[in-house]
Amino acid sequence: MSQVARNLIDCDDGFLIRSRYLIHDRDPLFSQALGSILRSAGVNPVKLPSRSPNLNAYAERFVRSVKSESVAQVIPLGERHLRRVIGEYIEHYHFERNHQGLGNRLIMHRSEESSGSGSVECRQRLGGLLRYYERAA
């Protein structure tokens, strides 16, 4: 497990290199040894309270959406390909996907959005896996 921690904080390509906190559940894999290795790199591990399943419900829902709407439909050919798929999904999620919790609105709007009376066009990402509709300028 200590090798995994060292890989996470590796100065060249570590996942946690620019992070100040690592929020984790109470899995036994997050041991005191792992915590001390993370602290030595300036990353403060924060353990979630016990019996709090809804504490990270937003993160869990986002991960479930990423998995079901993109990653589960694609066979990643490597880490770079997987990062591209997730990056495309995040762009789609923030700028093109309607959200029921927001009254079927977008999270963020692009400045070049038109509200004219042009035709509605179907746009797509990831080879048609993610589709959205936009009014032509």
SULZI-V275220 format. One record per backbone hydrogen bond with DSSP energy under -1.0 kcal/mol. CO is the residue of the C=O (numbers start at 1). NH is the residue of the N-H. E is the energy in kcal/mol with one decimal. If there is no record, write none. Layout:
BEGIN
co->CO nh->NH e->E
co->CO nh->NH e->E
END
This chain:
BEGIN
co->1 nh->5 e->-2.0
co->2 nh->6 e->-2.2
co->3 nh->7 e->-2.0
co->4 nh->8 e->-2.0
co->5 nh->9 e->-1.5
co->8 nh->16 e->-3.0
co->10 nh->14 e->-1.8
co->14 nh->17 e->-1.1
co->16 nh->19 e->-1.6
co->20 nh->44 e->-3.2
co->22 nh->46 e->-2.9
co->24 nh->48 e->-2.7
co->27 nh->30 e->-1.9
co->29 nh->31 e->-1.7
co->31 nh->35 e->-1.9
co->32 nh->36 e->-2.3
co->33 nh->37 e->-1.9
co->34 nh->38 e->-2.3
co->35 nh->39 e->-2.6
co->36 nh->40 e->-1.8
co->38 nh->41 e->-1.0
co->38 nh->43 e->-2.4
co->39 nh->42 e->-1.7
co->44 nh->22 e->-1.8
co->46 nh->24 e->-2.5
co->52 nh->55 e->-1.4
co->54 nh->57 e->-1.3
co->56 nh->60 e->-2.5
co->57 nh->61 e->-2.4
co->58 nh->62 e->-2.2
co->59 nh->63 e->-2.5
co->60 nh->64 e->-2.3
co->61 nh->65 e->-2.3
co->62 nh->66 e->-2.6
co->63 nh->67 e->-2.5
co->64 nh->68 e->-2.6
co->65 nh->69 e->-2.6
co->66 nh->70 e->-1.5
co->66 nh->71 e->-2.0
co->67 nh->72 e->-2.8
co->70 nh->73 e->-1.3
co->78 nh->82 e->-2.3
co->79 nh->83 e->-2.7
co->80 nh->84 e->-1.9
co->81 nh->85 e->-2.4
co->82 nh->86 e->-2.5
co->83 nh->87 e->-2.5
co->84 nh->88 e->-2.7
co->85 nh->89 e->-2.1
co->86 nh->90 e->-2.5
co->87 nh->91 e->-2.1
co->88 nh->92 e->-2.3
co->89 nh->93 e->-3.2
co->90 nh->94 e->-2.4
co->91 nh->95 e->-2.3
co->92 nh->96 e->-2.0
co->92 nh->97 e->-1.9
co->94 nh->108 e->-2.4
co->99 nh->102 e->-1.3
co->99 nh->104 e->-1.7
co->100 nh->103 e->-1.6
co->105 nh->99 e->-2.0
co->110 nh->113 e->-1.1
co->119 nh->136 e->-3.3
co->121 nh->134 e->-2.7
co->123 nh->132 e->-2.5
co->125 nh->130 e->-2.0
co->126 nh->129 e->-1.0
co->130 nh->125 e->-2.8
co->132 nh->123 e->-3.4
co->134 nh->121 e->-3.6
END
